[in-house]
Amino acid sequence: MDRYSVIGLLVFLSILAFPQVLKPADWKTGLTKGWPIENMQSWGDGNLAVDFGSDGLWNFKGVWVPLSRLNPKMMAAWGSDRLVVDFPGQGLWVYDGRAWTRIAR
């Protein structure tokens, strides 16, 4: 058996042994439509901010939590615990894990 056949066989056996990898994600907060991802940003301690376009900005840290209904243009991690987001027409905002603060118009 060549290397690729062995890898394929191992993947197939893994799927048989662990069928839960084939189950759909548990979107407990309403993320069931397969929303298109426009942008992602890792920030803070294990947070992942995901821009789902017109479906808003969401954060994942074990569970999905909506951060904003607005569609961000850009976002970036700032320091070790903040997320900076540019909402077109609304200005530049900082999220610290608890609250939003506008820092520029």
Secondary structure as a PSIPRED ss2 file (coil, helix, strand):
# PSIPRED VFORMAT (PSIPRED V4.0)

   1 M C   1.000  0.000  0.000
   2 D C   1.000  0.000  0.000
   3 R H   0.000  1.000  0.000
   4 Y H   0.000  1.000  0.000
   5 S H   0.000  1.000  0.000
   6 V H   0.000  1.000  0.000
   7 I H   0.000  1.000  0.000
   8 G H   0.000  1.000  0.000
   9 L H   0.000  1.000  0.000
  10 L H   0.000  1.000  0.000
  11 V H   0.000  1.000  0.000
  12 F H   0.000  1.000  0.000
  13 L H   0.000  1.000  0.000
  14 S H   0.000  1.000  0.000
  15 I H   0.000  1.000  0.000
  16 L H   0.000  1.000  0.000
  17 A H   0.000  1.000  0.000
  18 F C   1.000  0.000  0.000
  19 P H   0.000  1.000  0.000
  20 Q H   0.000  1.000  0.000
  21 V H   0.000  1.000  0.000
  22 L H   0.000  1.000  0.000
  23 K C   1.000  0.000  0.000
  24 P C   1.000  0.000  0.000
  25 A C   1.000  0.000  0.000
  26 D C   1.000  0.000  0.000
  27 W C   1.000  0.000  0.000
  28 K C   1.000  0.000  0.000
  29 T C   1.000  0.000  0.000
  30 G C   1.000  0.000  0.000
  31 L C   1.000  0.000  0.000
  32 T C   1.000  0.000  0.000
  33 K C   1.000  0.000  0.000
  34 G C   1.000  0.000  0.000
  35 W C   1.000  0.000  0.000
  36 P C   1.000  0.000  0.000
  37 I C   1.000  0.000  0.000
  38 E C   1.000  0.000  0.000
  39 N E   0.000  0.000  1.000
  40 M E   0.000  0.000  1.000
  41 Q E   0.000  0.000  1.000
  42 S E   0.000  0.000  1.000
  43 W E   0.000  0.000  1.000
  44 G C   1.000  0.000  0.000
  45 D C   1.000  0.000  0.000
  46 G C   1.000  0.000  0.000
  47 N E   0.000  0.000  1.000
  48 L E   0.000  0.000  1.000
  49 A E   0.000  0.000  1.000
  50 V E   0.000  0.000  1.000
  51 D E   0.000  0.000  1.000
  52 F C   1.000  0.000  0.000
  53 G H   0.000  1.000  0.000
  54 S H   0.000  1.000  0.000
  55 D H   0.000  1.000  0.000
  56 G C   1.000  0.000  0.000
  57 L E   0.000  0.000  1.000
  58 W E   0.000  0.000  1.000
  59 N E   0.000  0.000  1.000
  60 F E   0.000  0.000  1.000
  61 K C   1.000  0.000  0.000
  62 G C   1.000  0.000  0.000
  63 V C   1.000  0.000  0.000
  64 W E   0.000  0.000  1.000
  65 V E   0.000  0.000  1.000
  66 P E   0.000  0.000  1.000
  67 L E   0.000  0.000  1.000
  68 S E   0.000  0.000  1.000
  69 R C   1.000  0.000  0.000
  70 L C   1.000  0.000  0.000
  71 N C   1.000  0.000  0.000
  72 P C   1.000  0.000  0.000
  73 K C   1.000  0.000  0.000
  74 M E   0.000  0.000  1.000
  75 M E   0.000  0.000  1.000
  76 A E   0.000  0.000  1.000
  77 A E   0.000  0.000  1.000
  78 W E   0.000  0.000  1.000
  79 G C   1.000  0.000  0.000
  80 S C   1.000  0.000  0.000
  81 D C   1.000  0.000  0.000
  82 R E   0.000  0.000  1.000
  83 L E   0.000  0.000  1.000
  84 V E   0.000  0.000  1.000
  85 V E   0.000  0.000  1.000
  86 D E   0.000  0.000  1.000
  87 F E   0.000  0.000  1.000
  88 P C   1.000  0.000  0.000
  89 G C   1.000  0.000  0.000
  90 Q C   1.000  0.000  0.000
  91 G E   0.000  0.000  1.000
  92 L E   0.000  0.000  1.000
  93 W E   0.000  0.000  1.000
  94 V E   0.000  0.000  1.000
  95 Y E   0.000  0.000  1.000
  96 D C   1.000  0.000  0.000
  97 G C   1.000  0.000  0.000
  98 R C   1.000  0.000  0.000
  99 A C   1.000  0.000  0.000
 100 W E   0.000  0.000  1.000
 101 T E   0.000  0.000  1.000
 102 R E   0.000  0.000  1.000
 103 I E   0.000  0.000  1.000
 104 A E   0.000  0.000  1.000
 105 R C   1.000  0.000  0.000
